[in-house]
Amino acid sequence: MYLINTPRLQLREFCINDAENIFILNSDPEVTRFTGDKEFKSLAESKNFIKTYTHYRKYGFGRWNVELKSTSEYLGWCGLKYIPRLKEVDLGYRFMYKHWGKGYATESSIACLNYGFCQLGFEKIVGRAMKVNSASINVLKKVGMCFEKSWVENGNIIEQYSISNDKWQQADPFQHISIHQNQF
């Protein structure tokens, strides 16, 4: 079942059938060089990730599988993650390298922000990226987030952006409508 639909995309929870695609995504060094995560070494590691992913059950939301609506092709994932130690909700996304630069991260991010603010009632959502990942930072800016702070983590400068529910509600309503029609 798809939780979110946009004009081009459909988002849903991970399932065990996604293991191969998630393995391919997370074993691509071009993709993982900006994440700080280690590459998956096996399909079993990917399956274990899916089996132990408890965010949906624990918080009622999470990172979602993103597919192209017209073909159901796997593109990557996008979604929200609660970080208990920081008491923050984080917007994150990761797409197959061949799908970079097509606007999928922006489109799915807008849909996830809309879901987080309008359906879940969050007051603020943050997004983080390595400073050297200018494409990811551009996505955060395109969806209305503003720079909040930066720090060094594992030798990388990390920048955090954020947007409040109030600012989201005051944004151009046509931006939300064009991306979120027939969403729920």
DRENBAVEX-703882 format. One record per residue (C-alpha): y, x, z; residue in three letters. Coordinates in steps of 0.1 Angstrom, whole numbers, plus 2048, in hexadecimal, padded with zeros to 3 digits. Layout:
BEGIN
YXZALA/...
This chain:
BEGIN
800800800MET/82280D7F6TYR/83C80D812LEU/85A8157FCILE/8618107D7ASN/87E81D7C3THR/88581979EPRO/86F837796ARG/85B83F7B6LEU/8438307CFGLN/83D83D7F2LEU/820837809ARG/80D847826GLU/7F6865820PHE/7D185D81CCYS/7B3874819ILE/7B386F7F3ASN/7D48827F2ASP/7C38A2800ALA/7C08B47DEGLU/7E48AD7D4ASN/7F18B77F6ILE/7DC8D77F4PHE/7EB8DF7D2ILE/80E8D97DELEU/80A8ED7FEASN/7F890A7EESER/8149107D4ASP/82892F7DFPRO/8469237CBGLU/8479037E1VAL/83E913803THR/857930800ARG/87391880BPHE/85F906827THR/856920840GLY/83291283FASP/813925837LYS/80291C817GLU/7E290781APHE/7C491D814LYS/7AA90280DSER/7A58DE804LEU/7958DA827ALA/7B68E5837GLU/7C88CA823SER/7AF8AF82ELYS/7B38BA852ASN/7D88B784FPHE/7D5893843ILE/7BB88A85DLYS/7D089887ATHR/7F288A86DTYR/7FA871889THR/81F86B882HIS/81A848873TYR/80683C891ARG/81B84E8ABLYS/83E84689ETYR/83982B884GLY/846841867PHE/841863858GLY/840878839ARG/83486381BTRP/82286B7FCASN/8398677DDVAL/82B85C7BCGLU/83A85479ALEU/83A82E797LYS/83282D772SER/813843774THR/80A847799SER/80D86D794GLU/8108807B5TYR/8328917B8LEU/83289D7DCGLY/83E88D7FDTRP/85E88280DCYS/86487082EGLY/870870852LEU/86288486FLYS/86B880894TYR/86F8A28A6ILE/86A8998CBPRO/8778BA8D9ARG/8988B58C7LEU/89888F8C8LYS/8A188E8A3GLU/89487D884VAL/891896867ASP/89288D842LEU/87A8A482FGLY/86C8A780CTYR/8558BE7F8ARG/84E8BA7D3PHE/8378CA7BAMET/8498E67A9TYR/8458D6787LYS/8598B8794HIS/8778CB7A1TRP/8998C2792GLY/89089F788LYS/8A288D7A4GLY/8828827B6TYR/88D8937D7ALA/8AF8817D6THR/8A085F7CDGLU/8858607E7SER/89C86E802SER/8B58527FDILE/898839800ALA/88C849820CYS/8AF84A82FLEU/8B4826826ASN/89381D837TYR/89B832856GLY/8BD82285BPHE/8B87FE84ECYS/8937F8858GLN/88E80F876LEU/8B280F884GLY/8B7834889PHE/8D9840894GLU/8D7862883LYS/8C187486BILE/8C189A865VAL/8B58B0849GLY/8AE8D584AARG/8AA8F082FALA/8AB91582CMET/8CD920821LYS/8BE932802VAL/8AF9107F7ASN/8CE9047E6SER/8BC8E87D3ALA/8B08D97F4SER/8D28DC804ILE/8E18CB7E5ASN/8C98AE7EAVAL/8D48AA80FLEU/8F98AA803LYS/8F28917E7LYS/8E38787FFVAL/902879815GLY/8F9892830MET/9138AA83DCYS/90E8CD84BPHE/9098CD870GLU/8FD8F087BLYS/8E990F871SER/8D2928883TRP/8BA94487BVAL/89593D87DGLU/87A956873ASN/89596A861GLY/8A194D84DASN/8C393B850ILE/8BB916855ILE/8D68FC84FGLU/8D68DA85EGLN/8E78BC84ETYR/8EA89985CSER/8F5875856ILE/8FC85986ESER/8F1835869ASN/91682B86AASP/91E84484ELYS/90083883ATRP/90B81383DGLN/92E81D831GLN/92182F812ALA/9238217EFASP/90C8027F1PRO/9048067CCPHE/8F38277D3GLN/8DB8167EBHIS/8D57F87D5ILE/8CD80C7B5SER/8B38217C8ILE/8A58067DFHIS/8A17E77CBGLN/8817D57D3ASN/87B7EE7EEGLN/86B7D8809PHE/
